[in-house]
């Protein structure tokens, strides 16, 4: 159980990285969300009226 101890010397770098990531999202949040939406829209097929119809 002593091996599983997570002391402050191991948690501070993790907290620092997490705080940095949160800071970037807070600064560029709108842009990050727009890029994410565009990436998801490119990956997902569009549900248009031509779904399932053969091309002529």
KOLKE-961871 format. One record per residue (C-alpha): residue in one letter; y, x, z. Coordinates in steps of 0.5 Angstrom, whole numbers. Example, Ala and Ser with C-alpha at 12.3 -4.5 7.8 and 13.67 -1.06 7.14 Angstrom:
% KOLKE-961871
+------+-------+-------+-------+
: code :     Y :     X :     Z :
+------+-------+-------+-------+
:    A :    -9 :    25 :    16 :
:    S :    -2 :    27 :    14 :
+------+-------+-------+-------+
//
This chain:
% KOLKE-961871
+------+-------+-------+-------+
: code :     Y :     X :     Z :
+------+-------+-------+-------+
:    X :     0 :     0 :     0 :
:    X :     5 :     6 :     1 :
:    X :     4 :     8 :    -6 :
:    X :     7 :     1 :    -8 :
:    X :    13 :     2 :    -4 :
:    X :    19 :     1 :    -9 :
:    X :    25 :     5 :    -5 :
:    X :    32 :     5 :    -7 :
:    X :    31 :    11 :   -11 :
:    X :    27 :     8 :   -16 :
:    X :    31 :     1 :   -16 :
:    X :    38 :     4 :   -17 :
:    X :    36 :     6 :   -24 :
:    X :    33 :     0 :   -26 :
:    X :    39 :    -4 :   -23 :
:    X :    44 :     0 :   -27 :
:    X :    40 :    -1 :   -34 :
:    X :    40 :    -8 :   -32 :
:    X :    48 :    -8 :   -30 :
:    X :    49 :    -5 :   -37 :
:    X :    45 :   -10 :   -41 :
:    X :    49 :   -16 :   -37 :
:    X :    56 :   -12 :   -39 :
:    X :    54 :   -12 :   -46 :
:    X :    52 :   -19 :   -47 :
:    X :    58 :   -21 :   -43 :
:    X :    63 :   -17 :   -47 :
:    X :    60 :   -19 :   -54 :
:    X :    56 :   -25 :   -52 :
:    X :    59 :   -29 :   -58 :
:    X :    57 :   -24 :   -63 :
:    X :    50 :   -23 :   -60 :
:    X :    48 :   -30 :   -60 :
:    X :    51 :   -31 :   -67 :
:    X :    47 :   -25 :   -69 :
:    X :    41 :   -28 :   -66 :
:    X :    41 :   -35 :   -69 :
:    X :    42 :   -32 :   -76 :
:    X :    36 :   -27 :   -74 :
:    X :    32 :   -33 :   -72 :
:    X :    34 :   -38 :   -78 :
:    X :    32 :   -32 :   -83 :
:    X :    25 :   -32 :   -79 :
:    X :    24 :   -40 :   -79 :
:    X :    22 :   -44 :   -85 :
:    X :    28 :   -49 :   -87 :
:    X :    25 :   -56 :   -86 :
:    X :    28 :   -59 :   -92 :
:    X :    26 :   -65 :   -97 :
:    X :    22 :   -61 :  -101 :
:    X :    17 :   -59 :   -96 :
:    X :    10 :   -60 :   -99 :
:    X :    12 :   -61 :  -106 :
:    X :    10 :   -57 :  -112 :
:    X :    15 :   -53 :  -116 :
:    X :    16 :   -56 :  -123 :
+------+-------+-------+-------+
//
